[in-house]
Amino acid sequence: MREVQHEDGHLWQKSSVVDEEAVDHERQIALVEVTGEVVRVRVAQRVDFDLLADPITARVSPPRITVGGAFEMTGAAGAELGRQLLEAGRFAEEEVGQGEVRSFQLTVAPAPRPRLVVDG
């Protein structure tokens, strides 16, 4: 799997090429310290490509918010986690949207030139 770290200001922080037909995007919203652990809150979205369709179709899944496993936490940590979950919800609803189907045409690029091999 190949990962791409995006520059500041990009909608996503990281994109992972799962295979030729899918890409997962991710943005970490927060790391919240709870009793002895750190809970990560993130928003992720998957894009699946139907390479056999003409034109090729991208199926964008609705964004999903993930929170680390079950943790015991103080009231203050719970409140902070709640604030960060609200931010994750806002990001998923307002920035990303709920997923859509997109169609596009690919242009044919010229074949790459063969590499030269030198026997040493």
C-alpha positions in Angstrom: 0.0 0.0 0.0 1.3 3.5 -0.9 0.6 6.5 1.3 0.8 10.1 0.4 1.1 12.9 3.0 -0.7 16.0 1.8 0.5 19.6 2.4 -1.1 21.9 4.9 -4.4 23.3 3.7 -5.4 20.1 1.8 -8.8 18.6 2.7 -7.1 15.4 3.8 -3.8 14.8 5.7 -3.1 11.4 4.2 -4.3 9.3 1.3 -3.5 5.6 1.0 -3.7 3.7 -2.3 -5.3 0.4 -1.2 -5.1 -1.2 -4.7 -5.7 -0.1 -8.3 -9.4 0.4 -7.6 -9.6 2.1 -4.2 -8.1 5.1 -2.2 -8.6 5.8 1.5 -8.4 9.4 2.7 -7.8 10.4 6.3 -7.7 13.5 8.5 -6.8 13.2 12.2 -9.0 15.6 14.1 -7.4 15.2 17.6 -5.4 13.2 20.0 -7.1 13.4 23.5 -5.2 12.2 26.6 -7.4 10.0 28.8 -6.4 8.0 31.9 -3.1 6.5 30.8 -4.0 6.3 27.1 -4.4 8.6 24.1 -7.6 8.4 22.1 -7.3 9.3 18.4 -10.3 10.9 16.6 -10.2 10.8 12.9 -12.4 11.2 9.8 -11.8 8.9 6.9 -13.4 8.3 3.5 -13.0 5.7 0.8 -13.1 6.2 -3.0 -13.7 3.1 -5.1 -13.1 3.3 -8.9 -15.0 1.1 -11.4 -12.3 0.8 -14.0 -14.5 -1.3 -16.3 -17.2 1.4 -16.7 -17.1 3.8 -19.6 -16.5 6.4 -18.5 -14.6 5.3 -15.4 -16.8 6.0 -12.3 -15.6 6.9 -8.8 -17.9 5.9 -6.0 -17.3 8.1 -2.9 -18.4 6.5 0.4 -19.9 8.7 3.1 -17.2 9.9 5.6 -16.8 7.8 8.8 -15.6 9.1 12.1 -13.5 6.7 14.1 -12.6 6.9 17.8 -10.0 4.7 19.5 -11.1 1.7 21.6 -13.0 1.8 24.9 -11.2 3.9 27.6 -12.0 5.1 31.1 -11.6 8.8 31.4 -12.1 11.7 33.7 -14.9 14.3 33.3 -12.5 16.8 31.8 -11.1 14.3 29.3 -14.7 13.3 28.4 -15.6 16.9 27.8 -12.5 17.4 25.6 -13.3 14.2 23.7 -16.8 15.5 23.2 -15.6 18.8 21.8 -13.3 17.0 19.4 -16.0 14.6 18.3 -18.2 17.7 17.5 -15.3 19.0 15.3 -15.0 15.6 13.6 -18.8 15.7 12.9 -18.5 19.3 11.5 -15.6 18.3 9.3 -17.5 15.2 8.0 -20.7 17.1 7.3 -19.4 20.5 6.1 -16.0 19.9 4.5 -16.3 16.4 3.1 -20.1 15.9 2.4 -21.9 12.7 2.2 -20.3 11.0 -0.8 -21.3 11.2 -4.5 -20.7 9.4 -7.7 -18.4 11.1 -10.2 -17.6 10.2 -13.8 -14.6 11.4 -15.7 -12.7 10.6 -18.9 -9.0 9.5 -18.8 -6.6 10.8 -21.4 -4.1 8.4 -23.0 -0.6 9.4 -22.1 2.3 8.4 -24.5 4.0 5.2 -23.5 7.1 5.8 -21.4 10.4 5.4 -23.1 12.3 2.2 -22.2 15.1 2.6 -19.6 18.7 2.3 -20.8 20.6 -0.6 -19.2 24.3 -0.5 -19.0 26.4 -3.7 -18.3 29.1 -2.9 -16.0 
